[in-house]
Structure formats: structure tokens, C-alpha cells
Amino acid sequence: MGFHDRLSSPRIMTELRRGVVEHCVLALIGEGESYAFDIVKVLATRHLVTSEGTIYPLLARLRRDGLVATSWRESTAGPPRRYYRLTDEGRRALETFVAEWTSFRTAVDALLRAGTGSESLDGR
Amino acid sequence: MDAEALVRDYLDRLETEARRRTPEQADEIVGGVREHIEAALAEAGRRDEATIRMVLDKLGSPEAIAAAGTAEDGQRGAEPDVMTARRDTGGRSLGPMEIIALLLITFGSVVLPFVGPLLGLVLTWASQRWTVPVKIGATVVALVLLALPLGLFAVSGGAAAPSAALPIASPH
């Protein structure tokens, strides 16, 4: 892996998405019962996923781990659709992530501001 | 290849690739992607080759989908290994190396006087499981145990000196 590859924008985005996307999926499902296709569309619109299909193994894993549950619903346009909803465990996992993410984001923002000279490193 | 065959071929490849997972997981992945293709084409309102190719292209290759989130996924690759390695050393404070270090510090003198406990100290400080305070504690214990025979030697040696001198002194 070359030096420039490590610094490239796609590479950085791949690194950043890792570990975050599954919680974005939990957050989307947390808003109400969701159709997988709609989840993927929102993530793609916000550039949180590049290969859209990779969300399906992620959903399967979240279900296996008991964070989401599914139910089938009739569709007016074709075969029944699988809908996802959060389990209690999934909601707890999301709440934990939100708390961690908030302090993580604050810390990174503070360091980046310090790095650009508008704030000193010790936060004063 | 006609347009619909593109979809069939894509799903066949995905099905083959997903076989490495449990049947339930494979069904959910393939079923989800199949629904996705149908929904995307319904939304586009067209099923021509260009539209189908665009939908499949955005999904990514069947290989990439099947490997996503597994050890074979190059994007994740080494990460889980690092995590488990850390957890393994963090979970238990006594590994083989630490047990040997403790034995050398406490009983090392019996086998190799002085050298044994010193080897124990080297192992102690090389340990990745023990924290610095633990290592300092182990060092103190080792030094005390090393000093003890020295002290005893000094006491007994001092007392033994006159009697030891006797046999040499007596012939003269």
C-alpha cells in the first residue's frame, strides 16, 4: 500500500465509514420499521456507502446478533417485503453509540481546531 | 446476453459466493439484493440493459457483497486480529511467560543462584500483560529475596570466619 493511497480521499472515507455505518443503519431503523431498499437509498444519498449491496450482509449480521428483527409485509408492487425494526438490545446499542460518538466527535473537533491554530491543544 | 439474463447471472454468482455463510444468512442476503434490484428497476420505470447495468454496478460485485464484514473483506482484514490479540493479553494477567517469571523470582535461586531471579526480572519487564506498577512490585520482591541470602551469608559468614580460620591456624 503506497503512501499516497493511504492519504487519498476515498481511502480516508473508507476508514471513517468502517464501524460507523452499522450504527447509521441502526439509527435509520430506529426511526420506524424500515424497508432495506429505503435504508440503502438514504445511505447512498449521504455517501455513507459505496457498494450498496454490502448493506445486506450487514443487515443479516445485525439480525443474527439480535439488534434488529424482521417481519414480512405485503406490497402493492410485487412480492412481500422484509421490514426491519430495532430490538430492545438494538436500541441500547444505538444509545451507547450516540453517547460515545458525541464525545468522540467533540474530542476530534477540538483537536482539529487546535491543529489549525484557532485553539490551543489544552482546550483554552 | 439479454437484459434479464444480467440479473439472473448476477444473483447466481451472489448465491454461489454466499454459500460460505449459514443458509439463513445467505437467504437473507440474496433475498435482500433480489428485492433491491426489483425495487430499483421499478423506481427507474425501465428494465433496459443500461438501467440494469447501472443498478448492478451500484450494488457492487457479488464477491464484494458476499465477503463484506467477513475476514476475507480486504477493508476489514487485519482489524479483528489486532482486537482479539489485545483482548487476549488484557483478559488474563498470567500467561506462560508470567508464570515462569514468578517461579524464577521466587525459586530461581535454587536452580541458578542470582542468575535465576535476574532472568525472572528480565521476563517480568518484557511482559506485555503486566502493567508497570505490577512490574515494580515484582522487582521489589525479587530484590528482597536476593538480598535475604546475602544478609544471611554475611551473618553466618561473619560467625563462621573464626572457626574456619582455626584449622588453618592450628598446625602453626
Interface residues (C-beta under 8 A of the other chain):
Chain A: T14 R18 Y35 A36 F37 V40 A44 T50 S51 E52 G53 T54 Y56 P57 L58 L59 A60 R61 R63 R64 A77 G78 P79 R81 R82
Chain B: L14 R21 E24 Q25 E28 I29 G31 G32 V33 E35 H36 E38 A39 A40 A42 K58 L59 G60 S61 P62 A64 I65 A66 A68 G69 T70 Q75 R76 E79
